Amino acid sequence: MKELYLIRHAKSDRAHSGAEDFQRPLNAKGKRDVLRMGKFLAERPGKPVRIYSSPAARAKETAEAIAHEIGFDARKIIYEDKFYAASMTSLLEQIRRFPDGSPDEIIYLTGHNPALTELADYFVPDAIDNIPTCAIFAVGFSMAAWKEATSGKGEIIFYKSP
């Protein structure tokens, strides 16, 4: 079973010295939450073969902190400009282009709402109203290739928030 972990970035600091949205760092709560979620993922069976992330500071910090907690080389995180301010449709197009490895690979995608919640609902209709900051919605697919990811084809593996 292919698994996709949709990870919303941790809480960011809106009042960060006038920083533009793209540059907002995690705040203290976000840093605590991402460590908690990283520890949770480290205890789960299976590790990702790839981690994709939006390049926005808050998503990047989230992906790197999780990578550290699970023992994944943060230098191998793939930052996709298209994941910042992405629509659900553009995220789906990118997922369908993921290279295929083994049939039971795990991929993490760290990004932003509303696209992540919309994507979760696309794969598992009516599964969730909102993915809050630093929450993880893990969905599994019985398919051989990422290009086969379609509406209603996913099943919830777990949903966890800090």
C-alpha positions as CSV (number, residue, x, y, z in Angstrom):
1,M,0.0,0.0,0.0
2,K,1.3,3.4,-0.9
3,E,1.0,6.0,1.9
4,L,0.9,9.7,1.7
5,Y,1.2,11.8,4.9
6,L,-0.3,15.2,4.4
7,I,1.5,17.4,7.0
8,R,0.3,21.0,7.6
9,H,3.1,23.3,8.7
10,A,3.3,24.0,12.4
11,K,2.1,27.3,13.9
12,S,3.9,30.3,12.6
13,D,4.5,33.8,14.0
14,R,2.2,36.2,12.2
15,A,3.7,39.2,14.0
16,H,7.3,38.4,13.0
17,S,8.8,41.8,12.5
18,G,6.7,42.5,9.4
19,A,8.0,39.4,7.5
20,E,6.2,38.6,4.3
21,D,3.9,35.5,4.5
22,F,6.5,33.3,2.7
23,Q,9.2,34.2,5.3
24,R,7.2,33.7,8.5
25,P,9.0,31.3,10.9
26,L,7.5,28.9,13.4
27,N,6.6,30.4,16.8
28,A,7.3,28.8,20.2
29,K,4.1,26.7,20.1
30,G,4.9,25.6,16.5
31,K,8.4,24.5,17.5
32,R,7.0,22.5,20.5
33,D,4.2,20.9,18.4
34,V,6.5,19.8,15.5
35,L,8.9,18.1,18.0
36,R,5.9,16.2,19.4
37,M,4.6,15.2,16.0
38,G,8.1,14.2,14.9
39,K,8.5,11.9,17.9
40,F,5.1,10.4,17.1
41,L,6.2,9.6,13.6
42,A,9.5,8.2,14.8
43,E,7.6,5.6,16.8
44,R,5.5,4.5,13.8
45,P,6.5,1.6,11.6
46,G,7.9,2.6,8.2
47,K,9.8,5.7,7.2
48,P,9.4,7.9,4.2
49,V,11.3,7.3,1.0
50,R,10.9,11.0,0.2
51,I,9.8,14.2,1.9
52,Y,8.4,17.0,-0.2
53,S,7.7,20.5,1.2
54,S,6.7,23.9,0.3
55,P,9.7,26.2,0.4
56,A,7.9,28.7,2.7
57,A,9.9,29.2,6.0
58,R,7.2,27.7,8.2
59,A,6.8,24.6,6.0
60,K,10.5,24.2,5.6
61,E,11.1,24.4,9.4
62,T,8.4,21.8,9.9
63,A,9.7,19.4,7.3
64,E,13.3,19.7,8.6
65,A,12.3,19.2,12.3
66,I,10.3,16.1,11.4
67,A,13.1,14.8,9.3
68,H,15.5,15.2,12.2
69,E,13.2,13.4,14.6
70,I,12.7,10.4,12.3
71,G,16.3,10.2,11.2
72,F,15.8,11.3,7.6
73,D,18.6,13.3,6.0
74,A,17.1,16.8,5.7
75,R,19.4,17.5,2.8
76,K,17.2,15.1,0.8
77,I,14.0,17.0,1.4
78,I,12.5,18.1,-2.0
79,Y,11.3,21.7,-2.0
80,E,8.7,22.4,-4.6
81,D,7.8,26.1,-5.3
82,K,4.5,24.9,-6.6
83,F,3.5,23.7,-3.1
84,Y,3.4,27.3,-1.8
85,A,0.0,28.8,-2.4
86,A,-1.0,25.7,-4.2
87,S,-4.6,24.7,-5.1
88,M,-5.8,21.2,-4.4
89,T,-5.7,20.5,-8.2
90,S,-2.1,21.6,-8.5
91,L,-1.0,19.5,-5.5
92,L,-2.8,16.5,-7.0
93,E,-1.0,17.0,-10.4
94,Q,2.3,17.0,-8.5
95,I,1.5,13.9,-6.5
96,R,0.5,12.1,-9.8
97,R,4.0,12.9,-11.0
98,F,5.8,11.4,-8.0
99,P,8.3,8.8,-9.1
100,D,7.1,5.3,-8.3
101,G,9.3,3.1,-6.0
102,S,8.1,0.1,-4.2
103,P,4.4,-0.6,-3.9
104,D,4.4,0.1,-0.2
105,E,6.4,3.3,-0.1
106,I,5.6,6.2,2.2
107,I,5.9,9.9,1.2
108,Y,5.5,12.9,3.4
109,L,4.1,16.2,1.9
110,T,4.4,19.3,4.1
111,G,2.3,22.2,3.0
112,H,-0.5,24.6,3.6
113,N,-4.3,24.9,3.9
114,P,-6.8,25.0,2.3
115,A,-5.2,22.8,-0.3
116,L,-4.1,20.0,2.2
117,T,-7.6,19.7,3.7
118,E,-9.2,19.8,0.2
119,L,-6.8,17.0,-0.9
120,A,-7.6,14.9,2.2
121,D,-11.3,15.2,1.4
122,Y,-10.7,14.4,-2.3
123,F,-9.0,11.1,-1.4
124,V,-11.3,10.2,1.5
125,P,-14.6,12.1,1.1
126,D,-16.0,13.7,4.2
127,A,-13.1,12.5,6.3
128,I,-12.1,15.8,7.8
129,D,-13.3,19.4,8.1
130,N,-9.9,21.0,8.6
131,I,-6.3,20.0,9.0
132,P,-5.0,22.3,11.8
133,T,-1.4,23.5,12.1
134,C,1.1,20.6,12.6
135,A,-1.6,17.9,12.1
136,I,-1.0,14.9,10.0
137,F,-3.6,13.2,7.8
138,A,-2.2,9.9,6.5
139,V,-3.9,8.2,3.6
140,G,-3.2,4.8,2.1
141,F,-3.8,3.7,-1.5
142,S,-4.0,0.2,-3.0
143,M,-2.4,1.2,-6.3
144,A,0.9,0.5,-8.1
145,A,1.6,4.1,-9.3
146,W,1.0,7.6,-8.0
147,K,-0.6,8.6,-11.2
148,E,-3.5,6.4,-10.2
149,A,-4.4,8.6,-7.2
150,T,-8.0,9.6,-7.7
151,S,-11.1,10.7,-5.7
152,G,-12.4,8.3,-3.1
153,K,-9.5,5.8,-3.7
154,G,-7.8,6.5,-0.3
155,E,-8.3,5.1,3.1
156,I,-7.4,6.8,6.4
157,I,-4.4,5.3,8.0
158,F,-4.4,7.8,10.9
159,Y,-5.2,11.4,11.7
160,K,-3.1,13.1,14.4
161,S,-2.9,16.6,15.7
162,P,-0.6,17.9,18.4
